[in-house]
């Protein structure tokens, strides 16, 4: 995994670059968030394909556990991808609600994330 660092108005942003799935379990998410927090990042950008497919099935609890870690560590989390193909109404509702706040956002590009950072 490579980290591209962005900075906007004092906000340190970590953009994760990898072809691999980076978060398959709650422990993977917790470790990644902790590592980036201790490196001084305020916002993590991860691509949807870097998350296990079970992340997008709310009943598995993976998304809830990982995003709770973001809340606990007070680190923002942006997921980049095309979410129109998700079939779950509850996931679409979750995305809409998340995008109303600043802690977790589901966006289509890195540029969008940096714009709202």
C-alpha positions, 0 to 999 in steps of 0.5 A: 500500500502506498499513501499519497498525502494531500493537505488542505487548510491544515487538514492532513489527508491520506489517500490509500493507493493499492489494488488489494482489499485493505479492510476485510475485518473490523480488526483490519479497519481498526489497525489501518485507522490507528496507524494513520491517526498516529501518522497525523492524518485527519482524513482517510480516502479509500476506494470502494474496491479496497473494502471487502464486499461485505462492507456494503452489506450492513447486516454483516456489521463490518461498516458499522464497526469500522466507521465507529472506529473513525468516530472514536478516533475522530478521524474522517473517512471518505470512500470513493466509488460508484455506489449507484450499482448497490442494490441494498436500499438500506445501504443507499439510505446509509450513504445518503445519511452519511453524506449529510455529515462530515465524518463519513462520506461516499463520493465519486472522486478524490477531487470531491473529497479534497474540495469538502475537506 
